[in-house]
Amino acid sequence: MVKKNKKNAKEQKQPENVVETKDSLILKKPKVLTEEEIVNGQPVVNIGLVGHVDHGKTTLTERLTGKWTDTHSEEIKRGITIRLGYANSIFRKCVQCNMFATQQKCECGGETKPIRKVSFVDAPGHESLMATMLSGATIMDGALLLIAANENCPQPQTREHLMALEIIGIKNIVIVQNKIDLIDKEKALKNYKQIKELLKGTFFENAPIIPISAQKGVNVDRLIAAIEEIVPTPYRDETKDPVMFVARSFDINKPGADLMKLIGGVLGGSLIQGKLAIGDQIEIKPGYEVEERNQKVYKPIRTKIISLMTGEQAIQEAYPGGSIAVQTTLDPSIVKSDKLTGNVVGYSDKLPITLSEIKLEVHLLERVVGTKDDVVVEPIKKLEPLMLNVNSAATVGIVTEFGKNSITCKLKLPICCEYGSRITISRRLDNRFRLIGYGILKK
């Protein structure tokens, strides 16, 4: 979503096809695409799947996309999502019965027509991986909050993820009451009431609650209908200089590959504005760490785009919207194992400056999010380490100065972001970082 600049709101002329809502700009009438453009093109929206661990996020992603996103060896071994997973899906509608689907053939036997291509971001639910979830949330245009119907609600990370979505500014969400096949009607209604109580008083109080079974495929058509209604295609400015948030980085070469046939490193993420094309020269910031005069500093990386992918589809140009993969001329060792996650990609000298020290206007919550007990958020202390998330980056900041509503932090890892950006703040409690509020980046 593109946030409205309130200071210059009256001076800015909106495109004719754009309508302003309370929180963002959306398209009145999204560009009409042909069936071929939808199928072979880039997704137009990113939708996150968030919630407590083992509530069915990865199973639902597979049900909607046909792809199992837990592919890392440790994910398979432990049975949980550790890294952000990405998969695309084409939403369709039956020409015969108007039912929503993801398959070319409807259950009624009729043909389905593609209506929108979406990209799903499968975020981890485990409490120790909250930073990964927060990093992924910054590229989401909407979200599905999964809640298992066979457990009491809320679970600790259910509440934490809900609060995180509100803090980051994701307003368009659908509540997914999953695993209804494991309980009877009475327990399902009890769980539904618990969900309504959780949402009471939040921005999401009137969010739709869709009961489904991701495992059995029950009510998935109703879920797609709710997504189509709640998560619109946002307006994005393609005329601006490109800005891409890197959420993953890969070495896709197999062990023992011929040195003469090595493929350059790949960056995965989402374009927030502008567009990228094959052959573009790009800059990556903050970049890589070097030592100068006995001090560690970060230098931008410059490289060239060799190819672009969205899902399994090769594209010539990438636009703001769904997740993309950018193959570069970089040495694979530079990008492997998500080394460049949190970086920002754009044209040389067009990106924000790299910051190793930041000042934040702080907004703290009344209660710590994610703990079983009711813990009051205490004031931030000098020299306290805080986990800070901005764009797709996660870093630790040591508080060097603090005032009534502001703090200054020296960062362990530098960040590249615009002044005015919203940064989530987490504090270490019981050996875990817990969400306690957010800050606005000030000069």
C-alpha positions in Angstrom: 0.0 0.0 0.0 1.1 3.6 -0.6 0.6 5.8 2.4 -0.7 9.2 1.8 1.7 12.1 2.6 -0.6 14.2 4.7 1.7 17.3 4.5 1.4 17.5 0.8 -2.0 15.8 0.4 -3.7 18.8 -1.1 -0.8 19.5 -3.5 -0.7 16.0 -4.8 -2.9 15.2 -7.8 -4.3 11.6 -7.6 -4.6 9.5 -10.7 -8.2 9.4 -11.9 -8.5 5.7 -11.3 -7.5 6.0 -7.6 -9.7 6.5 -4.6 -8.4 7.5 -1.1 -9.5 5.4 1.9 -8.8 6.1 5.5 -5.4 4.3 5.4 -4.3 4.0 1.8 -4.9 4.5 -1.9 -6.7 1.8 -3.9 -7.8 1.4 -7.5 -11.4 2.2 -8.2 -11.3 -0.1 -11.2 -8.2 -2.3 -11.4 -6.7 -2.6 -14.8 -8.6 -5.2 -16.8 -6.2 -8.0 -17.8 -6.8 -10.7 -20.3 -6.8 -14.3 -19.1 -3.4 -14.8 -20.6 -2.0 -11.7 -18.8 -3.4 -13.0 -15.5 -2.0 -16.5 -15.9 1.4 -15.6 -17.3 1.9 -12.2 -15.5 3.0 -11.2 -12.1 0.7 -11.4 -9.0 -0.9 -8.0 -8.2 -1.2 -8.4 -4.5 0.7 -10.0 -1.5 -1.3 -11.8 1.1 0.3 -13.0 4.3 -0.6 -16.1 6.3 0.1 -15.5 10.0 -0.9 -17.0 13.3 0.2 -19.3 16.1 2.5 -22.2 15.4 0.8 -25.3 13.9 -2.5 -23.6 13.2 -2.3 -24.7 9.5 -0.7 -21.8 7.6 1.6 -24.0 5.4 -1.2 -26.5 4.8 -3.6 -23.7 3.7 -0.8 -22.2 1.5 -0.5 -25.6 -0.2 -4.3 -25.9 -0.6 -4.5 -22.5 -2.3 -1.3 -22.7 -4.4 -0.4 -26.4 -4.8 3.0 -25.7 -3.3 4.4 -26.8 0.1 6.5 -23.9 1.2 8.4 -25.6 4.0 11.4 -26.8 1.9 14.3 -26.0 4.1 15.9 -29.2 5.6 15.4 -27.9 9.2 11.7 -27.0 8.5 11.0 -30.6 7.2 12.8 -32.1 10.2 11.0 -30.0 12.8 7.6 -29.7 11.0 7.4 -25.9 11.4 8.0 -22.9 9.2 11.3 -21.2 9.9 11.8 -18.9 6.9 9.3 -16.9 4.9 7.7 -19.1 2.2 6.3 -17.8 -1.1 3.8 -19.2 -3.5 1.5 -17.8 -6.2 -2.1 -18.7 -6.9 -4.6 -17.8 -9.5 -8.1 -17.1 -8.2 -10.8 -18.2 -10.6 -14.6 -18.1 -10.8 -16.9 -20.7 -12.4 -18.8 -19.4 -15.4 -21.6 -21.9 -14.6 -22.2 -21.6 -10.8 -20.1 -18.5 -9.9 -18.2 -20.4 -7.2 -14.6 -19.3 -6.5 -11.8 -21.8 -7.1 -8.2 -22.2 -7.9 -8.6 -25.1 -10.4 -9.6 -24.9 -14.0 -12.5 -27.2 -13.5 -15.2 -26.4 -10.9 -16.8 -29.0 -8.6 -20.0 -28.5 -10.6 -18.1 -29.5 -13.8 -18.1 -26.0 -15.3 -15.1 -24.1 -16.6 -13.5 -21.4 -14.4 -12.1 -18.1 -15.6 -9.0 -16.5 -13.9 -9.9 -13.2 -12.1 -6.7 -12.3 -10.2 -3.3 -13.6 -9.5 -2.1 -13.3 -5.9 1.1 -14.1 -4.0 1.0 -15.7 -0.6 3.6 -15.1 2.1 3.7 -18.0 4.6 5.2 -16.5 7.9 6.4 -18.6 10.8 4.3 -18.7 13.9 6.8 -19.9 16.5 7.5 -17.3 19.2 11.3 -17.4 18.6 10.7 -16.4 15.0 8.7 -13.3 15.5 11.4 -11.2 13.8 10.9 -13.2 10.7 7.2 -12.7 10.7 7.5 -9.0 11.3 10.0 -8.8 8.4 7.6 -10.5 6.1 4.6 -8.4 7.2 6.1 -5.3 5.7 5.5 -6.6 2.1 1.9 -7.8 2.8 -1.1 -5.9 1.4 -3.5 -8.0 3.4 -3.4 -11.0 5.7 -5.1 -14.2 6.7 -4.9 -14.8 10.5 -5.3 -18.5 11.1 -6.8 -19.7 14.4 -7.1 -23.4 15.1 -10.7 -24.2 16.1 -9.6 -27.2 18.2 -7.6 -25.0 20.7 -8.5 -22.2 23.1 -8.3 -18.7 21.6 -6.2 -16.7 21.8 -2.9 -18.5 21.9 0.1 -16.3 22.7 1.3 -15.8 19.1 -2.3 -15.3 17.8 -2.5 -12.1 19.9 1.0 -11.1 19.1 0.5 -11.4 15.3 -2.8 -9.6 15.5 -1.2 -6.7 17.3 1.8 -6.7 14.9 -0.6 -6.4 11.9 -2.3 -3.4 13.5 1.0 -1.7 14.4 2.5 -2.2 10.9 -0.6 -0.9 9.3 -2.1 -3.9 7.6 -5.8 -3.2 7.7 -7.3 -5.7 5.3 -7.5 -9.1 7.1 -9.6 -12.2 7.0 -9.8 -14.4 10.1 -9.6 -18.1 9.2 -11.1 -20.5 11.7 -9.2 -23.6 10.7 -9.4 -27.3 11.6 -13.2 -27.3 12.0 -13.2 -31.0 10.8 -11.6 -31.9 14.2 -14.5 -30.6 16.4 -18.2 -30.7 16.7 -20.7 -27.7 16.2 -20.8 -26.8 19.9 -17.0 -26.5 20.2 -16.8 -24.6 16.9 -19.3 -22.0 18.2 -17.4 -21.7 21.5 -14.2 -21.0 19.6 -16.0 -18.5 17.3 -17.1 -16.5 20.4 -13.5 -16.6 21.7 -12.3 -15.1 18.4 -15.0 -12.4 18.5 -13.9 -11.5 22.1 -10.2 -11.3 20.9 -11.1 -8.9 18.1 -13.3 -6.7 20.3 -12.0 -3.2 20.5 -9.3 -3.7 17.8 -9.3 -2.3 14.3 -10.3 -5.8 13.1 -13.5 -6.1 15.2 -15.7 -6.5 12.1 -13.3 -8.7 10.1 -15.0 -11.7 8.5 -14.4 -15.1 10.2 -14.4 -18.0 7.7 -14.6 -21.5 9.1 -12.6 -23.9 7.0 -10.6 -27.2 6.9 -7.4 -26.6 5.0 -6.6 -30.3 5.2 -10.0 -31.4 3.7 -10.5 -28.4 1.5 -13.8 -27.4 3.2 -15.1 -23.9 2.6 -12.0 -22.8 0.7 -14.3 -21.2 -2.0 -15.9 -19.0 0.7 -12.4 -18.0 1.9 -11.4 -16.9 -1.6 -14.7 -14.9 -1.9 -13.8 -13.2 1.4 -10.3 -12.4 0.2 -11.7 -10.9 -3.0 -14.0 -8.7 -1.0 -11.6 -7.6 1.8 -8.2 -7.3 0.1 -8.4 -4.9 -2.9 -5.6 -4.4 -5.4 -3.7 -1.4 -4.0 -2.5 1.6 -6.0 1.3 1.6 -6.6 3.3 4.2 -8.5 5.2 2.6 -11.3 6.7 6.0 -12.4 8.9 6.4 -9.3 12.4 5.1 -8.9 12.2 1.4 -8.0 12.4 0.3 -4.3 12.4 -3.4 -3.6 12.5 -5.0 -0.1 14.7 -8.1 0.0 13.0 -10.8 2.1 15.1 -13.8 1.0 18.4 -14.3 -0.8 19.6 -17.6 -2.4 22.4 -19.5 -4.0 20.4 -21.8 -6.3 23.5 -23.7 -7.6 23.6 -27.4 -6.7 26.7 -28.7 -4.7 29.5 -29.7 -7.1 28.1 -27.6 -10.0 30.5 -26.8 -12.8 32.3 -23.5 -12.0 31.9 -22.4 -15.6 28.1 -22.9 -15.4 27.5 -21.2 -12.0 24.4 -19.0 -11.8 24.5 -15.6 -10.1 22.9 -15.0 -6.7 19.1 -14.5 -6.5 17.2 -11.9 -4.4 13.6 -12.6 -3.4 11.1 -10.0 -2.3 8.6 -7.4 -3.4 8.7 -4.1 -5.3 7.1 -1.3 -3.4 7.2 1.2 -6.2 8.7 1.7 -9.6 9.7 -1.2 -11.9 12.7 -3.3 -12.7 13.8 -4.9 -16.0 16.3 -7.4 -17.3 19.6 -5.6 -17.9 19.0 -2.9 -15.2 22.0 -1.9 -13.1 21.0 -1.9 -9.5 22.3 -1.0 -6.1 21.8 -3.0 -2.9 21.9 -1.2 0.5 23.2 -1.4 3.3 25.3 -4.0 1.4 28.3 -5.8 2.8 30.5 -5.3 5.8 34.1 -4.1 5.5 36.7 -2.8 7.9 38.1 0.7 7.5 40.4 2.4 10.1 39.6 -0.3 12.6 35.9 0.3 12.2 33.2 -1.8 10.6 31.3 0.0 7.8 28.8 -1.1 5.2 29.3 -0.6 1.5 26.5 -0.7 -1.2 26.7 -3.5 -3.7 26.2 -2.9 -7.4 25.2 -5.6 -9.8 23.1 -6.3 -12.9 19.8 -8.0 -13.3 20.1 -11.2 -15.5 16.6 -12.5 -15.2 13.3 -12.0 -13.4 10.9 -14.7 -12.1 7.5 -14.7 -10.4 6.8 -18.2 -9.1 7.8 -20.5 -12.0 7.1 -17.8 -14.6 9.9 -15.8 -16.3 9.1 -12.2 -16.9 10.8 -9.3 -18.7 9.8 -6.6 -16.3 8.8 -6.6 -12.7 6.2 -4.3 -11.3 4.9 -3.5 -7.7 2.7 -6.3 -6.5 3.4 -10.0 -5.8 6.8 -11.5 -4.8 9.5 -11.7 -7.4 12.9 -13.3 -7.8 15.8 -11.3 -9.2 18.8 -13.2 -10.6 22.0 -11.1 -10.6 25.6 -11.3 -11.5 26.6 -11.5 -7.8 28.9 -14.3 -6.5 26.5 -16.8 -5.0 28.5 -16.8 -1.8 27.4 -13.2 -1.2 23.7 -14.1 -1.1 23.5 -17.6 0.2 21.5 -18.5 3.3 19.6 -15.2 3.3 22.7 -13.1 3.8 21.1 -10.1 2.1 17.7 -10.3 3.7 16.7 -6.9 5.0 18.5 -5.0 2.2 16.8 -2.6 -0.1 17.2 -2.7 -3.9 17.0 0.3 -6.4 19.0 2.4 -8.8 22.4 3.7 -7.7 22.2 6.9 -5.6 18.4 6.8 -5.6 17.9 4.9 -2.3 17.7 6.3 1.2 20.9 6.7 3.2 22.2 3.9 5.4 21.8 4.5 9.1 23.8 3.0 11.9 22.2 5.2 14.6 18.6 6.2 14.7 16.2 8.4 16.6 12.6 7.2 17.2 9.4 8.9 18.3 8.2 6.1 20.6 4.7 4.7 21.1 4.5 2.0 23.7 1.7 -0.4 24.3 0.1 -0.8 27.7 0.7 -4.5 27.9 3.4 -6.8 26.5 2.1 -8.9 23.6 2.8 -12.6 23.3 3.2 -13.5 27.0 0.8 -15.8 28.8 0.8 -13.5 31.9 -0.5 -9.9 31.8 2.7 -7.9 31.8 2.8 -4.1 31.9 5.2 -2.4 29.4 7.7 -0.6 31.5 9.6 2.5 30.2 12.6 1.9 27.9 15.9 2.1 29.8 19.3 3.4 28.8 21.6 0.7 27.3 18.7 -1.7 26.9 18.9 -3.9 23.8 15.8 -3.7 21.6 14.8 -5.7 18.5 13.8 -3.3 15.8 12.0 -4.3 12.5 11.7 -1.9 9.5 10.9 -2.8 5.9 12.2 -6.4 5.7 15.1 -5.8 8.0 15.6 -6.9 11.6 18.3 -5.4 13.8 19.2 -4.9 17.5 19.5 -1.4 18.8 21.2 -0.4 22.0 19.5 2.6 23.6 22.1 5.4 24.1 19.7 8.3 24.8 16.1 8.6 25.8 13.5 11.3 26.5 9.9 11.4 27.4 8.7 10.0 24.1 11.9 9.4 22.1 14.9 7.2 22.1 18.2 7.1 20.2 19.7 3.7 19.3 23.0 2.5 18.1 22.3 -0.4 15.7 24.1 -3.7 15.6 23.2 -4.0 11.9 22.6 -0.8 9.8 19.3 -0.2 8.0 18.3 1.6 4.8 14.9 3.3 5.1 13.1 6.6 4.7 12.6 9.1 7.5 9.0 8.8 8.8 9.1 4.9 8.5 7.3 2.9 11.2 9.6 0.6 13.2 8.3 -2.1 15.5 10.0 -2.4 18.9 10.4 -5.6 20.8 12.0 -6.2 24.3 13.7 -9.3 25.6 11.5 -11.0 28.2 12.0 -14.6 29.4 14.7 -15.2 26.7 12.3 -14.1 23.9 11.8 -10.7 22.2 8.3 -9.5 22.8 6.4 -6.8 21.0 6.0 -3.7 23.1 5.3 -0.9 20.6 6.5 1.0 17.6 8.6 4.1 16.7 8.6 6.7 13.9 12.0 7.3 12.4 13.1 11.0 13.0 16.0 13.0 11.6 
